[in-house]
Amino acid sequence: MRALRSHQIQWSVTITRKYHPPRKIRVFGRTPAEALLGAVSSVREVWGIWDAKSFGVPERK
């Protein structure tokens, strides 16, 4: 995950999973769309979630 910079905002994204209960992860980005792209791209490598079904709307932290 990239380091938090002054122009980035911390977001919380809920991930609906196939075999486990939903989980909230924290991602960084300037806009909700950028935060969602960050969540999608890092969910497997960074968070170790392999059964993600859907991603919720990013909420500002």
Backbone as a chain_set.jsonl record, in Angstrom:
{"seq": "MRALRSHQIQWSVTITRKYHPPRKIRVFGRTPAEALLGAVSSVREVWGIWDAKSFGVPERK", "coords": {"N": [[0.832, -1.164, 0.0], [0.468, 2.238, -0.733], [2.175, 5.048, 0.717], [0.635, 7.445, 2.885], [-0.081, 10.548, 1.614], [-0.102, 14.164, 1.723], [-2.182, 15.063, 0.095], [-3.876, 12.945, -0.168], [-6.718, 11.04, 0.882], [-8.05, 9.101, 3.532], [-9.974, 6.2, 3.133], [-12.749, 3.993, 3.732], [-13.656, 0.825, 2.685], [-16.16, -1.525, 2.115], [-16.06, -4.972, 1.683], [-17.777, -7.497, 0.136], [-17.885, -10.927, 0.652], [-17.471, -14.268, -0.665], [-17.215, -16.721, 0.767], [-16.857, -15.962, 3.403], [-17.628, -13.675, 6.146], [-18.573, -10.187, 5.464], [-16.006, -7.653, 5.057], [-14.241, -4.777, 6.182], [-11.922, -2.647, 4.666], [-9.1, -0.414, 4.7], [-8.216, 2.148, 2.514], [-6.336, 4.439, 0.422], [-6.734, 7.558, -1.275], [-7.454, 10.265, -3.595], [-10.028, 10.718, -4.534], [-13.348, 9.181, -4.337], [-13.557, 7.31, -6.429], [-10.879, 6.765, -7.09], [-10.075, 5.621, -4.693], [-11.638, 3.312, -4.693], [-10.594, 1.961, -6.932], [-8.028, 1.511, -5.934], [-8.658, -0.246, -3.869], [-9.68, -2.462, -5.26], [-7.438, -3.225, -6.757], [-5.61, -3.921, -4.776], [-6.696, -5.831, -3.111], [-6.187, -8.623, -3.163], [-3.328, -8.94, -3.131], [-2.364, -7.287, -1.009], [-4.205, -7.487, 1.141], [-4.902, -10.171, 1.239], [-7.317, -11.343, 0.484], [-9.166, -13.555, -1.234], [-11.662, -14.261, -2.088], [-13.423, -12.232, -2.887], [-16.517, -10.754, -3.671], [-18.042, -8.42, -4.183], [-17.663, -4.829, -4.065], [-18.148, -2.216, -1.8], [-19.435, 1.196, -1.621], [-16.973, 3.665, -1.245], [-16.306, 5.061, 1.951], [-15.625, 8.043, 3.597], [-12.999, 8.39, 5.927]], "CA": [[0.0, 0.0, 0.0], [1.262, 3.453, -0.822], [2.201, 5.894, 1.913], [-0.34, 8.527, 2.892], [0.478, 11.861, 1.294], [-0.955, 15.234, 2.213], [-3.349, 15.255, -0.768], [-4.685, 11.735, -0.2], [-7.686, 10.888, 1.958], [-8.243, 7.708, 3.936], [-11.323, 5.73, 2.861], [-13.102, 2.657, 4.195], [-14.425, 0.123, 1.662], [-16.684, -2.817, 2.559], [-15.933, -6.016, 0.675], [-18.65, -8.653, 0.331], [-17.097, -12.104, 0.325], [-18.252, -15.45, -1.024], [-17.166, -17.775, 1.778], [-16.621, -15.391, 4.724], [-18.42, -12.461, 6.376], [-18.015, -8.964, 4.863], [-14.862, -7.08, 5.756], [-13.912, -3.398, 5.819], [-10.498, -2.38, 4.533], [-8.764, 1.004, 4.554], [-7.419, 2.482, 1.334], [-6.051, 5.864, 0.298], [-6.942, 8.138, -2.596], [-7.96, 11.636, -3.604], [-11.461, 10.682, -4.821], [-13.917, 7.847, -4.082], [-13.238, 6.403, -7.544], [-9.478, 6.355, -6.933], [-10.027, 4.717, -3.541], [-12.211, 2.033, -5.111], [-9.595, 1.314, -7.781], [-6.976, 1.03, -5.051], [-9.156, -1.421, -3.145], [-9.776, -3.585, -6.196], [-6.108, -3.676, -7.17], [-4.783, -4.417, -3.668], [-7.417, -6.736, -2.21], [-5.526, -9.937, -3.091], [-1.908, -8.882, -2.783], [-2.107, -6.639, 0.275], [-5.101, -7.932, 2.215], [-5.031, -11.626, 1.245], [-8.72, -11.74, 0.304], [-9.262, -14.191, -2.551], [-13.046, -14.597, -2.424], [-14.213, -10.994, -2.938], [-17.623, -10.761, -4.625], [-18.394, -7.053, -4.558], [-17.036, -3.752, -3.301], [-19.099, -1.17, -1.449], [-19.077, 2.582, -1.901], [-15.992, 4.131, -0.266], [-16.744, 6.03, 2.952], [-14.493, 8.846, 4.067], [-12.646, 8.141, 7.335]], "C": [[0.887, 1.24, 0.0], [1.174, 4.254, 0.472], [1.189, 7.025, 1.768], [0.372, 9.847, 2.623], [-0.523, 12.92, 1.719], [-2.216, 15.411, 1.375], [-4.228, 14.012, -0.859], [-5.555, 11.65, 1.045], [-7.814, 9.398, 2.274], [-9.715, 7.35, 3.764], [-11.506, 4.331, 3.434], [-14.01, 2.019, 3.153], [-14.863, -1.22, 2.231], [-16.629, -3.807, 1.404], [-16.87, -7.158, 1.056], [-17.89, -9.871, -0.172], [-17.99, -13.306, 0.076], [-18.324, -16.462, 0.12], [-17.006, -17.268, 3.208], [-17.501, -14.159, 4.913], [-17.779, -11.241, 5.711], [-16.891, -8.39, 5.712], [-14.631, -5.651, 5.264], [-12.4, -3.27, 5.746], [-10.301, -0.881, 4.373], [-7.861, 1.189, 3.345], [-7.244, 3.992, 1.281], [-6.289, 6.319, -1.132], [-7.49, 9.541, -2.487], [-9.471, 11.678, -3.787], [-12.012, 9.302, -4.46], [-13.584, 6.846, -5.187], [-11.806, 5.887, -7.443], [-9.32, 5.388, -5.758], [-10.57, 3.34, -3.907], [-11.249, 1.276, -6.022], [-8.438, 0.765, -6.957], [-7.391, -0.212, -4.284], [-9.198, -2.645, -4.045], [-8.39, -4.118, -6.54], [-5.304, -4.289, -6.021], [-5.456, -5.473, -2.805], [-6.74, -8.109, -2.099], [-4.108, -9.847, -2.572], [-1.673, -8.352, -1.376], [-2.92, -7.262, 1.394], [-5.29, -9.442, 2.264], [-6.451, -12.119, 1.122], [-8.878, -12.265, -1.12], [-10.696, -14.462, -2.975], [-13.959, -13.37, -2.467], [-15.281, -11.097, -4.028], [-17.96, -9.363, -5.107], [-17.742, -6.062, -3.611], [-18.077, -2.674, -3.048], [-18.586, 0.211, -1.816], [-18.084, 3.045, -0.847], [-16.575, 5.199, 0.658], [-15.514, 6.754, 3.471], [-14.265, 8.598, 5.554], [-12.281, 9.419, 8.022]], "O": [[1.927, 1.275, 0.657], [0.205, 4.138, 1.223], [0.923, 7.498, 0.663], [1.315, 10.211, 3.326], [-1.668, 12.602, 2.04], [-3.232, 15.868, 1.898], [-5.236, 14.029, -1.567], [-5.181, 12.124, 2.118], [-7.698, 8.55, 1.389], [-10.598, 8.094, 4.192], [-10.543, 3.582, 3.6], [-15.025, 2.605, 2.774], [-14.046, -1.969, 2.766], [-17.086, -3.521, 0.298], [-16.777, -7.716, 2.149], [-17.325, -9.863, -1.266], [-19.126, -13.358, 0.547], [-19.395, -17.0, 0.402], [-17.018, -18.071, 4.141], [-18.063, -13.649, 3.944], [-16.582, -11.25, 5.424], [-16.829, -8.61, 6.922], [-14.803, -5.355, 4.081], [-11.683, -3.72, 6.64], [-11.214, -0.164, 3.963], [-6.871, 0.477, 3.175], [-7.915, 4.732, 2.001], [-6.075, 5.565, -2.082], [-7.938, 9.964, -1.421], [-10.133, 12.571, -3.258], [-11.244, 8.355, -4.295], [-13.357, 5.669, -4.912], [-11.55, 4.707, -7.683], [-8.526, 4.45, -5.822], [-10.026, 2.32, -3.482], [-11.108, 0.06, -5.888], [-7.926, -0.316, -7.243], [-6.588, -1.12, -4.071], [-8.799, -3.737, -3.64], [-8.19, -5.331, -6.607], [-4.408, -5.096, -6.265], [-4.847, -5.965, -1.856], [-6.731, -8.693, -1.015], [-3.724, -10.594, -1.672], [-0.869, -8.91, -0.63], [-2.393, -7.536, 2.472], [-5.802, -9.951, 3.261], [-6.77, -13.206, 1.606], [-8.742, -11.517, -2.088], [-10.929, -14.856, -4.118], [-15.137, -13.462, -2.121], [-14.99, -11.477, -5.162], [-18.144, -9.142, -6.304], [-17.327, -6.41, -2.506], [-18.798, -2.265, -3.958], [-17.451, 0.372, -2.263], [-18.325, 2.841, 0.343], [-17.25, 6.123, 0.206], [-14.487, 6.136, 3.749], [-15.209, 8.593, 6.345], [-11.956, 9.41, 9.209]]}, "num_chains": 1, "name": "protein.A"}
